[in-house]
Amino acid sequence: MPTKFGTELWIGTGGRKIGKYWTTGEIEDLRILKTIEGLTNKEISNILERTEASIFSKTKKCKLLKFENWTKQSDELLEKLVFNTYRKIEEIARKLGRTELATKTRMKELFGSSSIQKLRNLSFLNNSETRFMESEIEFLKKNYYKKGAKECAKILKRTSQSIVKKVYKLKKHGVEFEEQFIPRFNGNMRGYVIYSNKTGKIIKRYNTLEEWARD
């Protein structure tokens, strides 16, 4: 029977060395380096201190997929599988042709969590905050700072609260919004204001549109 000493695997009484034993941690490192970081076998061999042949063999044995960038289409499919189906994470990963780790990592980047149950139970998935369509997101990107939350909510037939929350989530994930050039009326400020599309704070205020035109 094979016996293991440290990280070396030996066989029989003759002590013939047949290869370096792979620990669970090393396999997980290999998975990350291969599917997430997208490193080559040579680069991985230097990091894990193994031969390229060993990396190739283990990659094939563990059926680790080659690194592929996430595209808009794959992101949209991931979103659909997470929010519009009851598939488990392993089924979603298989459908996408990705590892579970790569799928969870992308879910964390896009939706803020890698937990399917948590994502499906969030309040924004309920009645007044149903998932935003791509066309609605594009509308918000172009018009949120031009029209404001109330006007956008009226046009999209949603609550102002859901609009504000969605914009916050989109900005948190790095989505860029168009700048506001024409000021809009703000009753609390008793004048016309321009908001920063980066911070959401008022950066300019005018008593009238004529004052803005002269600026």
Backbone as ProteinMPNN parsed JSONL, in Angstrom:
{"seq_chain_A": "MPTKFGTELWIGTGGRKIGKYWTTGEIEDLRILKTIEGLTNKEISNILERTEASIFSKTKKCKLLKFENWTKQSDELLEKLVFNTYRKIEEIARKLGRTELATKTRMKELFGSSSIQKLRNLSFLNNSETRFMESEIEFLKKNYYKKGAKECAKILKRTSQSIVKKVYKLKKHGVEFEEQFIPRFNGNMRGYVIYSNKTGKIIKRYNTLEEWARD", "coords_chain_A": {"N_chain_A": [[0.842, -1.198, 0.0], [0.437, 2.293, -0.69], [2.366, 4.736, 1.035], [2.521, 7.82, 2.806], [4.85, 10.351, 3.279], [5.298, 13.326, 4.69], [5.09, 15.542, 2.135], [5.68, 13.867, 0.124], [4.989, 11.025, -1.861], [5.373, 7.645, -1.441], [5.984, 4.28, -2.49], [5.512, 0.878, -1.687], [8.015, -1.347, -0.143], [10.451, -0.81, -1.133], [10.757, 1.85, -1.284], [10.249, 3.518, -3.499], [9.96, 6.596, -5.073], [7.1, 8.171, -6.287], [5.903, 10.561, -6.808], [4.949, 13.917, -5.871], [2.851, 14.549, -3.206], [-0.458, 15.917, -3.398], [-1.96, 18.373, -1.514], [-5.137, 19.346, -0.056], [-5.26, 22.105, 0.175], [-3.327, 22.918, -1.704], [-4.495, 22.076, -4.075], [-6.713, 23.725, -4.139], [-5.42, 26.167, -4.353], [-4.297, 25.821, -6.867], [-6.608, 25.717, -8.381], [-7.589, 28.351, -8.111], [-5.457, 29.874, -9.165], [-5.451, 28.956, -11.764], [-8.131, 29.177, -12.832], [-9.152, 31.618, -11.937], [-7.081, 33.584, -11.704], [-5.847, 33.09, -14.101], [-3.313, 32.146, -14.857], [-0.406, 30.75, -16.516], [0.709, 27.315, -16.987], [3.445, 27.202, -16.526], [3.915, 29.504, -14.983], [2.371, 28.902, -12.761], [3.681, 26.613, -11.894], [6.058, 27.632, -10.91], [5.145, 29.07, -8.725], [3.878, 27.143, -7.096], [5.927, 25.425, -6.832], [6.318, 23.088, -8.406], [6.558, 20.736, -11.143], [5.944, 21.595, -14.595], [4.7, 19.554, -15.926], [3.465, 18.193, -13.869], [1.611, 20.109, -13.023], [0.043, 20.318, -15.324], [-0.995, 17.719, -15.467], [-2.464, 17.499, -13.057], [-4.291, 19.531, -13.383], [-5.771, 18.597, -15.538], [-6.757, 16.217, -14.429], [-8.362, 17.178, -12.348], [-10.193, 18.476, -13.808], [-10.13, 21.225, -14.36], [-11.148, 24.222, -15.728], [-9.982, 26.221, -18.46], [-8.872, 29.597, -18.107], [-11.166, 32.185, -18.731], [-12.273, 35.318, -19.779], [-14.967, 37.114, -18.262], [-17.82, 37.866, -20.055], [-20.248, 40.263, -21.304], [-22.463, 38.814, -22.076], [-22.13, 36.389, -20.668], [-22.281, 37.345, -18.078], [-24.907, 38.288, -18.021], [-26.275, 35.892, -18.349], [-25.5, 34.584, -16.024], [-26.727, 36.262, -14.144], [-29.411, 35.804, -14.794], [-29.657, 33.07, -14.218], [-29.176, 33.072, -11.49], [-31.177, 34.77, -10.361], [-33.58, 34.194, -11.668], [-34.087, 31.504, -11.624], [-34.192, 28.335, -9.838], [-31.893, 26.996, -9.528], [-29.039, 25.286, -8.15], [-25.784, 26.265, -6.899], [-23.78, 24.62, -7.98], [-25.032, 23.658, -10.253], [-25.452, 25.986, -11.694], [-22.812, 26.79, -12.157], [-21.963, 24.672, -13.766], [-23.64, 25.026, -15.953], [-22.665, 27.414, -16.927], [-20.163, 26.664, -17.612], [-18.064, 26.95, -15.844], [-15.977, 26.945, -12.875], [-17.17, 26.281, -9.517], [-16.032, 28.01, -7.68], [-15.104, 30.139, -9.293], [-17.542, 31.039, -10.242], [-18.868, 31.845, -7.882], [-17.15, 33.871, -7.101], [-17.531, 35.728, -9.15], [-20.23, 36.314, -8.743], [-20.07, 37.617, -6.314], [-18.688, 39.909, -7.09], [-20.497, 41.107, -8.904], [-23.046, 41.164, -7.64], [-22.671, 41.587, -4.964], [-22.678, 39.547, -3.12], [-21.963, 36.064, -2.578], [-23.745, 34.227, -1.911], [-26.449, 32.411, -2.859], [-28.968, 32.05, -1.68], [-29.167, 34.275, 0.013], [-29.086, 36.366, -1.872], [-31.404, 35.853, -3.321], [-33.311, 36.323, -1.462], [-33.207, 38.969, -0.794], [-34.571, 42.214, -0.143], [-34.888, 43.85, -2.393], [-35.681, 42.19, -4.377], [-38.293, 41.737, -4.041], [-41.767, 42.719, -4.396], [-42.054, 45.722, -4.887], [-39.521, 46.241, -5.626], [-38.573, 44.761, -7.788], [-36.35, 42.947, -9.914], [-34.265, 44.971, -11.902], [-34.522, 45.67, -15.359], [-32.271, 45.513, -18.174], [-32.665, 47.645, -19.909], [-33.848, 49.515, -18.226], [-31.802, 50.049, -16.458], [-29.974, 51.249, -18.185], [-31.424, 53.52, -18.767], [-31.427, 54.814, -16.267], [-28.693, 55.295, -15.979], [-28.314, 57.274, -17.898], [-30.152, 59.249, -17.243], [-30.529, 59.682, -14.48], [-29.232, 61.731, -12.92], [-30.02, 63.882, -14.365], [-32.794, 64.01, -14.308], [-33.59, 63.203, -11.743], [-34.52, 61.234, -8.806], [-37.33, 61.031, -8.242], [-38.651, 61.742, -10.658], [-37.559, 59.83, -12.388], [-38.555, 57.538, -11.175], [-41.273, 57.883, -11.616], [-41.42, 57.695, -14.397], [-40.398, 55.114, -14.863], [-42.187, 53.696, -13.422], [-41.815, 52.889, -10.737], [-40.896, 52.811, -7.216], [-39.558, 55.704, -5.546], [-37.719, 55.094, -3.608], [-36.784, 52.551, -4.37], [-35.473, 53.233, -6.702], [-33.4, 54.939, -5.822], [-31.999, 53.128, -4.207], [-31.216, 51.218, -6.102], [-29.533, 52.715, -7.762], [-27.53, 53.3, -5.954], [-26.458, 50.726, -5.522], [-25.553, 50.118, -8.103], [-23.585, 52.096, -8.494], [-21.864, 51.348, -6.514], [-20.815, 49.102, -7.606], [-19.251, 50.146, -9.543], [-20.484, 51.236, -11.803], [-20.869, 53.759, -14.21], [-22.393, 56.971, -14.328], [-24.051, 59.372, -16.394], [-23.056, 62.805, -16.529], [-24.679, 65.66, -15.032], [-25.706, 68.494, -16.687], [-27.56, 70.524, -17.091], [-29.248, 72.367, -14.676], [-31.656, 71.248, -12.206], [-34.834, 71.807, -10.623], [-34.958, 72.233, -7.1], [-36.889, 71.902, -4.421], [-36.376, 72.029, -1.651], [-34.01, 73.443, -1.541], [-34.838, 75.699, -2.663], [-34.299, 76.563, -5.268], [-32.31, 76.029, -8.255], [-30.315, 73.215, -8.944], [-27.175, 71.441, -9.402], [-25.975, 68.186, -9.409], [-23.26, 66.117, -8.273], [-22.095, 63.495, -10.219], [-20.487, 61.615, -9.146], [-20.318, 61.744, -6.322], [-22.891, 62.355, -5.615], [-23.635, 64.607, -4.314], [-24.693, 68.066, -3.989], [-23.206, 70.319, -6.145], [-23.367, 72.748, -7.388], [-25.427, 75.677, -7.178], [-28.264, 77.573, -8.194], [-30.305, 80.471, -8.226], [-32.15, 81.008, -10.205], [-32.915, 79.826, -13.556], [-32.023, 81.598, -15.388], [-29.893, 82.777, -14.11], [-28.169, 80.619, -14.096], [-27.742, 80.388, -16.857], [-26.264, 82.639, -17.354], [-23.947, 82.034, -16.137]], "CA_chain_A": [[0.0, 0.0, 0.0], [1.217, 3.535, -0.695], [2.469, 5.46, 2.301], [2.843, 9.208, 2.564], [5.755, 10.97, 4.237], [5.312, 14.747, 4.374], [4.372, 15.781, 0.88], [6.149, 12.924, -0.883], [4.273, 9.761, -1.861], [6.286, 6.529, -1.708], [5.224, 3.063, -2.681], [6.214, -0.378, -1.434], [9.122, -1.343, 0.815], [11.653, -0.328, -1.789], [10.827, 3.298, -1.144], [10.316, 4.186, -4.79], [9.182, 7.839, -5.065], [6.302, 8.264, -7.511], [5.368, 11.905, -7.034], [4.686, 14.767, -4.729], [1.441, 14.467, -2.802], [-1.207, 17.163, -3.477], [-2.851, 18.624, -0.383], [-6.386, 20.035, -0.406], [-4.932, 23.521, 0.013], [-2.613, 23.115, -2.965], [-5.464, 21.911, -5.166], [-7.517, 24.945, -4.158], [-4.539, 27.2, -4.91], [-4.209, 25.545, -8.297], [-7.898, 26.095, -8.965], [-7.648, 29.812, -8.151], [-4.431, 30.367, -10.089], [-5.788, 28.543, -13.125], [-9.434, 29.638, -13.313], [-9.432, 33.006, -11.563], [-5.958, 34.443, -12.085], [-5.545, 32.843, -15.498], [-1.876, 31.987, -15.051], [0.016, 29.617, -17.322], [1.247, 26.201, -16.214], [4.811, 27.551, -16.126], [3.815, 30.468, -13.882], [1.844, 28.183, -11.594], [4.716, 25.677, -11.426], [7.013, 28.407, -10.113], [4.496, 29.455, -7.475], [3.619, 25.959, -6.277], [7.172, 24.65, -6.79], [6.074, 21.786, -9.023], [6.9, 20.732, -12.557], [4.846, 21.933, -15.494], [3.999, 18.3, -16.224], [2.613, 17.907, -12.718], [0.51, 21.071, -13.069], [-0.821, 19.924, -16.44], [-1.658, 16.47, -15.107], [-3.454, 17.734, -12.006], [-5.34, 20.372, -13.972], [-6.599, 17.708, -16.349], [-7.415, 15.267, -13.543], [-9.392, 17.9, -11.592], [-11.089, 19.054, -14.802], [-10.152, 22.67, -14.195], [-11.328, 24.873, -17.012], [-9.055, 27.304, -18.754], [-9.343, 30.938, -17.762], [-11.856, 32.948, -19.754], [-12.847, 36.553, -19.257], [-16.416, 37.175, -18.205], [-18.358, 38.784, -21.048], [-21.572, 40.793, -20.99], [-23.419, 37.72, -22.266], [-22.008, 35.43, -19.567], [-22.783, 38.026, -16.883], [-26.369, 38.312, -18.112], [-26.736, 34.526, -18.119], [-25.311, 34.345, -14.596], [-27.792, 36.998, -13.449], [-30.663, 35.103, -15.058], [-29.644, 31.791, -13.499], [-29.228, 33.34, -10.048], [-32.408, 35.415, -9.915], [-34.801, 33.712, -12.329], [-34.212, 30.046, -11.522], [-33.938, 27.77, -8.511], [-30.716, 26.132, -9.669], [-28.016, 25.373, -7.125], [-24.546, 26.865, -7.391], [-23.045, 23.675, -8.828], [-25.742, 23.582, -11.527], [-25.183, 27.248, -12.391], [-21.422, 26.732, -12.617], [-21.9, 23.714, -14.875], [-24.333, 25.655, -17.077], [-21.786, 28.468, -17.428], [-18.873, 26.096, -17.983], [-17.096, 27.529, -14.915], [-15.891, 26.267, -11.588], [-18.022, 26.887, -8.496], [-15.289, 29.118, -7.092], [-15.128, 31.245, -10.242], [-18.925, 31.524, -10.288], [-19.134, 32.574, -6.636], [-16.35, 35.095, -7.121], [-18.193, 36.684, -10.041], [-21.466, 36.723, -8.07], [-19.664, 38.587, -5.298], [-18.313, 41.139, -7.792], [-21.649, 41.717, -9.555], [-24.231, 41.327, -6.812], [-22.312, 41.897, -3.582], [-22.694, 38.354, -2.275], [-21.831, 34.795, -3.301], [-24.793, 33.357, -1.369], [-27.658, 32.437, -3.682], [-30.131, 32.211, -0.808], [-29.197, 35.667, 0.452], [-29.427, 37.207, -3.014], [-32.788, 35.622, -3.722], [-34.204, 36.763, -0.384], [-33.054, 40.398, -0.54], [-35.813, 42.968, -0.3], [-35.059, 44.461, -3.709], [-36.273, 41.218, -5.294], [-39.719, 41.682, -3.755], [-42.731, 43.403, -5.251], [-41.782, 47.084, -5.344], [-38.133, 46.357, -6.048], [-38.241, 43.64, -8.644], [-35.072, 43.105, -10.607], [-34.269, 45.955, -12.98], [-34.14, 45.198, -16.681], [-31.113, 46.204, -18.723], [-33.126, 48.914, -20.48], [-34.086, 50.437, -17.116], [-30.489, 50.443, -15.947], [-29.426, 52.194, -19.152], [-32.176, 54.765, -18.585], [-30.926, 55.444, -15.053], [-27.33, 55.773, -16.247], [-28.371, 58.474, -18.721], [-31.092, 60.269, -16.787], [-30.727, 59.808, -13.029], [-28.818, 63.046, -12.429], [-30.705, 64.909, -15.146], [-34.205, 64.075, -13.944], [-33.807, 62.974, -10.323], [-35.127, 59.955, -8.421], [-38.795, 61.058, -8.34], [-39.053, 61.74, -12.062], [-37.191, 58.51, -12.926], [-39.496, 56.568, -10.599], [-42.557, 58.078, -12.291], [-41.283, 57.19, -15.77], [-40.19, 53.66, -14.823], [-43.279, 53.134, -12.624], [-41.236, 52.27, -9.553], [-40.843, 53.725, -6.083], [-38.329, 56.504, -5.479], [-36.791, 54.364, -2.745], [-36.155, 51.479, -5.142], [-34.571, 53.883, -7.653], [-32.221, 55.386, -5.073], [-31.254, 51.944, -3.768], [-30.609, 50.591, -7.272], [-28.419, 53.575, -8.181], [-26.462, 53.094, -4.963], [-25.844, 49.423, -5.79], [-24.84, 50.208, -9.368], [-22.386, 52.903, -8.281], [-20.98, 50.538, -5.674], [-20.16, 48.136, -8.487], [-18.445, 50.849, -10.527], [-21.226, 51.691, -12.98], [-20.747, 55.2, -14.369], [-23.6, 57.692, -14.718], [-23.773, 60.594, -17.153], [-23.06, 64.018, -15.726], [-25.796, 66.573, -15.194], [-25.24, 69.801, -17.129], [-28.644, 71.487, -16.885], [-29.742, 72.232, -13.299], [-33.071, 70.952, -12.023], [-35.387, 72.51, -9.457], [-34.93, 71.556, -5.811], [-37.759, 72.661, -3.529], [-35.748, 72.243, -0.348], [-32.989, 74.473, -1.701], [-35.518, 76.859, -3.229], [-33.544, 76.995, -6.427], [-31.913, 75.005, -9.207], [-29.037, 72.649, -8.496], [-26.481, 70.414, -10.186], [-25.403, 67.189, -8.522], [-22.067, 65.403, -8.723], [-22.424, 62.107, -10.567], [-19.575, 60.74, -8.409], [-20.657, 61.718, -4.891], [-24.324, 62.551, -5.422], [-23.845, 65.833, -3.555], [-24.892, 69.284, -4.774], [-21.933, 71.008, -6.375], [-23.67, 74.114, -7.801], [-26.804, 76.091, -6.919], [-28.662, 78.819, -8.852], [-31.647, 80.928, -7.834], [-33.0, 80.893, -11.395], [-32.24, 79.276, -14.729], [-31.344, 82.721, -16.034], [-28.596, 82.911, -13.423], [-27.331, 79.515, -14.609], [-27.399, 80.689, -18.252], [-25.253, 83.678, -17.364], [-22.723, 81.505, -15.49]], "C_chain_A": [[0.879, 1.249, 0.0], [1.258, 4.147, 0.687], [2.956, 6.863, 2.007], [3.751, 9.735, 3.663], [5.876, 12.442, 3.871], [4.471, 14.99, 3.135], [4.853, 14.857, -0.223], [5.381, 11.617, -0.755], [5.232, 8.66, -2.288], [5.46, 5.256, -1.814], [6.106, 1.843, -2.413], [7.352, -0.229, -0.451], [10.405, -0.829, 0.201], [11.801, 1.181, -1.726], [10.924, 4.036, -2.466], [9.414, 5.414, -4.799], [8.423, 7.959, -6.379], [5.72, 9.662, -7.725], [5.098, 12.651, -5.749], [3.192, 14.808, -4.437], [0.782, 15.842, -2.854], [-2.119, 17.302, -2.26], [-4.108, 19.332, -0.883], [-6.127, 21.514, -0.647], [-4.243, 23.812, -1.295], [-3.556, 22.998, -4.163], [-6.334, 23.149, -5.291], [-6.708, 26.115, -4.717], [-4.426, 27.051, -6.421], [-5.481, 25.996, -9.003], [-7.992, 27.624, -9.136], [-6.684, 30.373, -9.189], [-4.789, 30.077, -11.54], [-7.06, 29.214, -13.634], [-9.747, 31.086, -12.995], [-8.332, 33.941, -12.044], [-5.553, 34.261, -13.543], [-4.07, 32.678, -15.802], [-1.571, 30.755, -15.908], [0.555, 28.51, -16.42], [2.657, 26.513, -15.706], [4.795, 28.505, -14.936], [3.34, 29.79, -12.604], [2.9, 27.245, -11.015], [5.749, 26.389, -10.564], [6.434, 28.767, -8.753], [4.336, 28.256, -6.54], [4.835, 25.048, -6.143], [6.951, 23.212, -7.241], [6.455, 21.881, -10.495], [5.679, 21.116, -13.385], [4.017, 20.691, -15.823], [3.035, 17.949, -15.109], [1.398, 18.826, -12.7], [-0.488, 20.682, -14.148], [-1.639, 18.696, -16.074], [-2.766, 16.693, -14.079], [-4.608, 18.581, -12.512], [-6.318, 19.522, -14.767], [-7.402, 16.757, -15.467], [-8.563, 15.919, -12.785], [-10.405, 18.59, -12.497], [-11.252, 20.557, -14.595], [-10.215, 23.321, -15.569], [-10.302, 25.977, -17.213], [-9.7, 28.647, -18.441], [-9.999, 31.61, -18.958], [-12.442, 34.202, -19.108], [-14.363, 36.467, -19.247], [-16.886, 38.234, -19.206], [-19.72, 39.303, -20.581], [-22.617, 39.686, -21.081], [-23.356, 36.723, -21.106], [-22.49, 36.036, -18.261], [-24.307, 38.035, -16.859], [-26.95, 36.924, -17.856], [-26.608, 34.172, -16.648], [-26.423, 35.018, -13.802], [-29.134, 36.287, -13.594], [-30.744, 33.808, -14.252], [-29.761, 31.982, -11.986], [-30.604, 33.806, -9.622], [-33.689, 34.85, -10.52], [-34.964, 32.201, -12.321], [-33.976, 29.614, -10.083], [-32.731, 26.826, -8.544], [-29.73, 26.356, -8.521], [-26.727, 25.879, -7.752], [-23.783, 25.916, -8.302], [-23.694, 23.535, -10.204], [-25.484, 24.832, -12.361], [-23.771, 27.245, -12.97], [-21.295, 25.806, -13.825], [-22.545, 24.308, -16.128], [-23.455, 26.714, -17.733], [-20.454, 27.93, -17.932], [-17.753, 26.665, -17.129], [-16.993, 26.66, -13.674], [-16.817, 26.97, -10.606], [-17.341, 28.098, -7.88], [-15.325, 30.345, -7.997], [-16.518, 31.869, -10.302], [-19.254, 32.341, -9.047], [-18.373, 33.896, -6.591], [-17.011, 36.158, -7.996], [-19.496, 37.184, -9.439], [-21.169, 37.797, -7.033], [-19.356, 39.93, -5.947], [-19.537, 41.869, -8.349], [-22.773, 42.078, -8.599], [-23.946, 41.606, -5.339], [-22.327, 40.725, -2.637], [-22.553, 37.112, -3.144], [-22.864, 33.788, -2.813], [-26.059, 33.486, -2.204], [-28.89, 32.704, -2.832], [-30.273, 33.662, -0.358], [-29.638, 36.587, -0.677], [-30.896, 37.071, -3.387], [-33.779, 36.106, -2.678], [-34.098, 38.25, -0.082], [-34.349, 41.146, -0.863], [-36.011, 43.535, -1.691], [-35.6, 43.485, -4.741], [-37.783, 41.109, -5.103], [-40.5, 42.655, -4.628], [-42.307, 44.766, -5.779], [-40.358, 47.254, -5.858], [-37.717, 45.143, -6.866], [-36.996, 43.959, -9.458], [-35.195, 44.05, -11.798], [-33.82, 45.321, -14.289], [-32.964, 46.024, -17.181], [-31.494, 47.566, -19.289], [-33.366, 49.953, -19.387], [-32.769, 50.943, -16.526], [-29.844, 51.463, -16.879], [-30.116, 53.549, -19.018], [-31.657, 55.523, -17.368], [-29.528, 56.027, -15.269], [-27.346, 57.094, -17.01], [-29.165, 59.607, -18.068], [-31.188, 60.506, -15.285], [-30.377, 61.2, -12.516], [-29.458, 64.193, -13.213], [-32.137, 65.113, -14.662], [-34.464, 63.909, -12.448], [-34.567, 61.692, -10.053], [-36.64, 59.94, -8.618], [-39.268, 60.974, -9.778], [-38.734, 60.395, -12.716], [-38.164, 57.441, -12.436], [-40.842, 56.652, -11.295], [-42.517, 57.475, -13.697], [-41.179, 55.663, -15.796], [-41.266, 52.927, -14.035], [-42.739, 52.289, -11.47], [-41.265, 53.276, -8.409], [-39.529, 54.493, -6.102], [-37.268, 55.783, -4.664], [-36.061, 53.281, -3.514], [-35.162, 52.05, -6.155], [-33.272, 54.282, -6.97], [-31.361, 54.196, -4.668], [-30.542, 51.273, -4.944], [-29.411, 51.389, -7.75], [-27.237, 53.392, -7.239], [-25.725, 51.788, -5.237], [-25.023, 49.463, -7.077], [-23.536, 50.987, -9.214], [-21.365, 52.147, -7.444], [-20.201, 49.546, -6.502], [-19.435, 48.814, -9.64], [-19.153, 51.315, -11.787], [-21.176, 53.22, -13.044], [-22.056, 55.814, -14.873], [-23.211, 58.976, -15.455], [-23.884, 61.813, -16.249], [-24.29, 64.865, -16.024], [-25.243, 67.947, -15.565], [-26.289, 70.883, -16.9], [-29.209, 71.304, -15.48], [-31.232, 71.914, -13.253], [-33.542, 71.558, -10.695], [-35.343, 71.622, -8.218], [-35.716, 72.415, -4.825], [-37.132, 72.973, -2.188], [-34.698, 73.352, -0.402], [-33.577, 75.774, -2.243], [-34.724, 77.449, -4.404], [-33.218, 75.823, -7.322], [-30.502, 74.516, -8.874], [-28.483, 71.644, -9.499], [-25.784, 69.491, -9.204], [-24.141, 66.572, -9.125], [-22.451, 63.965, -9.035], [-21.498, 61.113, -9.864], [-19.976, 60.607, -6.944], [-22.148, 61.838, -4.631], [-24.648, 63.823, -4.66], [-24.019, 67.028, -4.499], [-23.56, 70.005, -4.919], [-22.137, 72.449, -6.866], [-25.141, 74.413, -7.547], [-27.067, 77.44, -7.583], [-30.068, 79.182, -8.389], [-32.634, 80.776, -8.982], [-32.2, 80.269, -12.53], [-31.511, 80.381, -15.498], [-29.962, 82.935, -15.425], [-27.642, 81.837, -13.899], [-26.86, 79.828, -16.027], [-26.304, 81.743, -18.33], [-23.911, 83.174, -16.82], [-21.724, 81.016, -16.547]], "O_chain_A": [[1.943, 1.263, 0.619], [0.278, 4.077, 1.429], [3.719, 7.076, 1.065], [3.452, 9.582, 4.847], [6.485, 12.78, 2.856], [3.281, 14.677, 3.104], [4.482, 15.033, -1.383], [5.148, 11.15, 0.359], [5.832, 8.728, -3.361], [4.354, 5.181, -1.278], [7.26, 1.774, -2.836], [7.634, 0.871, 0.024], [11.338, -0.455, 0.912], [12.848, 1.726, -2.075], [11.599, 5.062, -2.559], [8.214, 5.29, -4.555], [9.013, 7.863, -7.455], [5.094, 9.905, -8.756], [5.032, 12.06, -4.671], [2.379, 15.07, -5.324], [1.372, 16.829, -2.413], [-2.957, 16.436, -2.01], [-4.135, 19.853, -1.998], [-6.699, 22.111, -1.559], [-4.523, 24.824, -1.938], [-3.425, 23.734, -5.142], [-6.66, 23.581, -6.397], [-7.232, 26.948, -5.456], [-4.456, 28.036, -7.158], [-5.433, 26.581, -10.085], [-8.423, 28.115, -10.179], [-7.047, 31.236, -9.989], [-4.469, 30.859, -12.436], [-7.075, 29.758, -14.738], [-10.525, 31.721, -13.707], [-8.595, 34.95, -12.698], [-4.983, 35.167, -14.151], [-3.618, 33.033, -16.891], [-2.385, 29.837, -16.006], [0.825, 28.734, -15.239], [3.018, 26.134, -14.591], [5.567, 28.339, -13.992], [3.839, 30.067, -11.513], [3.005, 27.095, -9.798], [6.258, 25.818, -9.6], [7.145, 28.77, -7.748], [4.622, 28.343, -5.346], [4.795, 24.036, -5.442], [7.335, 22.258, -6.565], [6.651, 22.975, -11.026], [4.539, 20.981, -12.942], [2.798, 20.764, -15.978], [1.929, 17.469, -15.357], [0.287, 18.388, -12.401], [-1.7, 20.707, -13.932], [-2.839, 18.64, -16.342], [-3.863, 16.151, -14.207], [-5.758, 18.38, -12.122], [-7.532, 19.702, -14.682], [-8.583, 16.516, -15.72], [-9.613, 15.306, -12.594], [-11.355, 19.212, -12.021], [-12.36, 21.091, -14.646], [-9.426, 23.002, -16.458], [-9.821, 26.584, -16.256], [-10.92, 28.8, -18.505], [-9.453, 31.606, -20.061], [-13.029, 34.144, -18.028], [-14.969, 35.831, -20.109], [-16.399, 39.364, -19.197], [-20.266, 38.833, -19.584], [-23.54, 39.624, -20.269], [-24.389, 36.265, -20.617], [-23.047, 35.331, -17.42], [-24.924, 37.817, -15.815], [-27.996, 36.793, -17.219], [-27.496, 33.535, -16.08], [-26.995, 34.416, -12.893], [-29.899, 36.182, -12.635], [-31.784, 33.494, -13.674], [-30.363, 31.165, -11.29], [-31.152, 33.309, -8.638], [-34.767, 35.009, -9.947], [-35.883, 31.673, -12.947], [-33.609, 30.417, -9.226], [-32.584, 25.963, -7.679], [-29.604, 27.462, -7.994], [-26.59, 25.919, -8.975], [-23.199, 26.351, -9.294], [-23.006, 23.32, -11.201], [-25.318, 24.755, -13.579], [-23.555, 27.642, -14.115], [-20.599, 26.125, -14.789], [-22.047, 24.112, -17.237], [-23.494, 26.893, -18.95], [-19.702, 28.642, -18.597], [-16.632, 26.847, -17.603], [-17.806, 25.763, -13.45], [-17.208, 28.117, -10.827], [-17.994, 29.1, -7.589], [-15.549, 31.461, -7.527], [-16.652, 33.089, -10.402], [-19.854, 33.411, -9.149], [-18.884, 34.906, -6.107], [-17.051, 37.335, -7.637], [-19.839, 38.355, -9.602], [-21.918, 38.763, -6.891], [-19.724, 40.975, -5.412], [-19.616, 43.096, -8.28], [-23.381, 43.142, -8.711], [-24.868, 41.834, -4.556], [-22.018, 40.886, -1.457], [-22.969, 37.103, -4.303], [-22.865, 32.634, -3.243], [-26.671, 34.553, -2.25], [-29.756, 33.49, -3.214], [-31.376, 34.21, -0.35], [-30.46, 37.48, -0.474], [-31.553, 38.055, -3.728], [-34.961, 36.282, -2.977], [-34.81, 38.755, 0.786], [-35.113, 40.749, -1.743], [-37.145, 43.692, -2.143], [-35.943, 43.885, -5.854], [-38.471, 40.471, -5.899], [-39.936, 43.325, -5.493], [-42.208, 44.954, -6.991], [-40.022, 48.279, -6.452], [-36.645, 44.574, -6.66], [-36.648, 45.124, -9.653], [-36.122, 43.935, -12.6], [-32.869, 44.541, -14.326], [-32.696, 47.11, -16.667], [-30.737, 48.529, -19.166], [-33.116, 51.141, -19.595], [-32.645, 52.108, -16.148], [-29.238, 52.431, -16.419], [-29.478, 54.595, -19.14], [-31.469, 56.738, -17.427], [-29.224, 57.122, -14.795], [-26.483, 57.944, -16.792], [-28.889, 60.782, -18.309], [-31.864, 61.44, -14.855], [-31.145, 61.789, -11.755], [-29.436, 65.341, -12.769], [-32.633, 66.239, -14.61], [-35.459, 64.423, -11.936], [-35.186, 61.125, -10.954], [-37.187, 58.951, -9.105], [-40.188, 60.217, -10.086], [-39.53, 59.877, -13.5], [-38.55, 56.548, -13.19], [-41.485, 55.632, -11.541], [-43.469, 56.824, -14.128], [-41.79, 55.003, -16.636], [-41.272, 51.697, -13.976], [-43.147, 51.146, -11.26], [-41.612, 54.441, -8.6], [-38.517, 54.005, -6.606], [-36.079, 55.845, -4.975], [-34.855, 53.101, -3.341], [-34.134, 51.434, -6.437], [-32.182, 54.002, -7.47], [-30.135, 54.247, -4.772], [-29.408, 50.815, -4.809], [-28.382, 50.813, -8.105], [-26.086, 53.336, -7.673], [-24.496, 51.75, -5.188], [-23.926, 48.907, -7.135], [-22.501, 50.581, -9.743], [-20.157, 52.286, -7.638], [-19.075, 49.183, -6.162], [-19.044, 48.155, -10.604], [-18.503, 51.745, -12.74], [-21.415, 53.893, -12.042], [-22.732, 55.248, -15.732], [-22.177, 59.582, -15.172], [-24.699, 61.85, -15.327], [-24.864, 64.802, -17.112], [-24.412, 68.501, -14.846], [-25.957, 72.018, -16.559], [-29.61, 70.197, -15.123], [-31.978, 72.275, -14.163], [-32.751, 71.786, -9.779], [-35.645, 70.43, -8.274], [-35.283, 73.501, -4.442], [-37.331, 74.059, -1.644], [-34.518, 74.1, 0.558], [-32.91, 76.808, -2.278], [-34.517, 78.658, -4.502], [-33.785, 74.741, -7.168], [-29.614, 75.309, -8.563], [-29.208, 71.081, -10.32], [-25.094, 69.939, -8.288], [-23.987, 66.518, -10.345], [-23.064, 63.291, -8.208], [-21.696, 59.903, -9.971], [-19.976, 59.509, -6.388], [-22.625, 61.47, -3.558], [-25.817, 64.095, -4.385], [-23.562, 67.01, -5.642], [-22.873, 70.267, -3.932], [-21.227, 73.274, -6.783], [-25.997, 73.538, -7.678], [-26.223, 78.336, -7.55], [-30.913, 78.309, -8.187], [-33.803, 80.456, -8.771], [-30.972, 80.193, -12.476], [-30.511, 80.129, -16.17], [-28.995, 83.233, -16.126], [-26.453, 82.092, -14.088], [-25.706, 79.565, -16.367], [-25.504, 81.741, -19.265], [-22.874, 83.807, -17.017], [-20.643, 80.54, -16.201]]}, "name": "protein", "num_of_chains": 1, "seq": "MPTKFGTELWIGTGGRKIGKYWTTGEIEDLRILKTIEGLTNKEISNILERTEASIFSKTKKCKLLKFENWTKQSDELLEKLVFNTYRKIEEIARKLGRTELATKTRMKELFGSSSIQKLRNLSFLNNSETRFMESEIEFLKKNYYKKGAKECAKILKRTSQSIVKKVYKLKKHGVEFEEQFIPRFNGNMRGYVIYSNKTGKIIKRYNTLEEWARD"}
